[in-house]
Each structure stands twice: as C-alpha cells, then as structure tokens.
C-alpha cells in the first residue's frame, strides 16, 4: 500500500485547499499532485474512467475519495492511521 495519502488537485481549487487543511490539522503526511500537469495525464484519464469529474481526489491505497466531504476524508485519515499502527 502507498505509505502516504495523495491529494490530486488542480490550480485555484478551494475544495483542494480544504482537504489539505483537514489533513494538516490531522497531522498526517500527504503528497499533492496536480491533475492538470502533463505528466499526470494517465492518472487524470484513470480517474475520469472511474467517473470522477472534479478535484480534489484524496487517495490512499485502494481508497479514493472525490471532492471535499469531511466524513470521507476522515475515512482516508482513519485508514492511514490503522495502516501505521499495523506497521509499527
């Protein structure tokens, strides 16, 4: 499983900022990736194939959450914490 949470964003995205803030407040590490960057075109196509049409997409392992729904972002945080407890 990916050891960190990935937040797929786009420029000037308010919901993206809100997801990043929630992760920062929770104290979990994450990596931000721009869905509009040319090097991420395959990832964008993958998410569009899943039916996701907007950023952010918060991803951890098999879990991918589109948009900013606090309870769903919290599920990603909880999954990360459980994985950290198992590997510790």
C-alpha positions as CSV (number, residue, x, y, z in Angstrom):
1,X,0.0,0.0,0.0
2,X,1.1,3.5,-0.7
3,X,2.7,4.8,2.6
4,X,1.2,8.3,2.2
5,X,-2.0,9.9,1.2
6,X,-2.1,11.6,-2.2
7,X,-4.2,14.6,-2.8
8,X,-4.9,15.1,-6.5
9,X,-5.5,18.8,-7.1
10,X,-5.9,21.5,-9.7
11,X,-4.9,25.2,-9.6
12,X,-7.1,27.6,-7.7
13,X,-9.3,24.9,-6.2
14,X,-11.0,25.8,-2.9
15,X,-12.0,22.3,-2.1
16,X,-8.4,21.1,-2.6
17,X,-7.3,23.7,-0.1
18,X,-9.9,22.4,2.4
19,X,-8.8,18.8,2.0
20,X,-5.1,19.8,2.5
21,X,-6.1,21.8,5.6
22,X,-8.0,18.9,7.1
23,X,-5.0,16.5,6.5
24,X,-2.6,19.1,8.0
25,X,-4.8,19.5,11.1
26,X,-5.0,15.7,11.5
27,X,-1.2,15.6,11.3
28,X,-1.0,13.0,8.6
29,X,1.6,13.2,5.8
30,X,0.4,13.7,2.2
31,X,1.7,14.4,-1.2
32,X,0.0,16.9,-3.5
33,X,-0.2,16.1,-7.2
34,X,-1.6,18.4,-9.9
35,X,-4.1,16.6,-12.1
36,X,-3.6,19.3,-14.8
37,X,0.1,18.6,-15.1
38,X,1.1,16.9,-18.4
39,X,3.0,14.1,-16.5
40,X,-0.2,13.2,-14.7
41,X,-2.4,12.8,-17.9
42,X,-2.7,9.0,-17.4
43,X,-3.8,9.5,-13.8
44,X,-6.4,12.0,-14.9
45,X,-7.7,9.5,-17.5
46,X,-7.8,6.8,-14.9
47,X,-9.9,9.0,-12.5
48,X,-12.2,10.1,-15.3
49,X,-12.7,6.4,-16.2
50,X,-13.9,6.0,-12.6
51,X,-16.5,8.8,-13.1
52,X,-14.6,11.4,-11.1
53,X,-15.1,14.8,-12.9
54,X,-13.5,17.3,-10.4
55,X,-10.7,17.8,-8.0
56,X,-9.7,17.1,-5.3
57,X,-9.4,13.4,-5.2
58,X,-7.9,12.1,-1.9
59,X,-6.3,8.7,-2.4
60,X,-4.8,6.2,-0.1
61,X,-4.2,2.6,-1.3
62,X,-7.4,1.3,-2.7
63,X,-9.4,4.2,-1.3
64,X,-10.1,7.2,-3.5
65,X,-12.5,10.0,-2.3
66,X,-13.6,12.7,-4.8
67,X,-14.4,16.2,-3.6
68,X,-14.4,17.5,-0.1
69,X,-16.7,15.6,2.1
70,X,-15.3,15.8,5.6
71,X,-16.5,12.4,6.7
72,X,-15.0,10.7,3.7
73,X,-11.7,12.5,4.1
74,X,-11.8,11.3,7.7
75,X,-12.2,7.7,6.5
76,X,-8.9,8.1,4.5
77,X,-7.2,9.5,7.6
78,X,-8.5,6.6,9.7
79,X,-7.3,4.1,7.1
80,X,-3.8,5.7,7.1
81,X,-3.7,5.6,10.9
82,X,-4.7,1.9,11.0
83,X,-2.0,1.0,8.5
84,X,0.6,2.9,10.5
85,X,-0.5,1.1,13.7
86,X,-0.1,-2.3,11.9
87,X,3.4,-1.5,10.5
88,X,4.7,-0.1,13.8
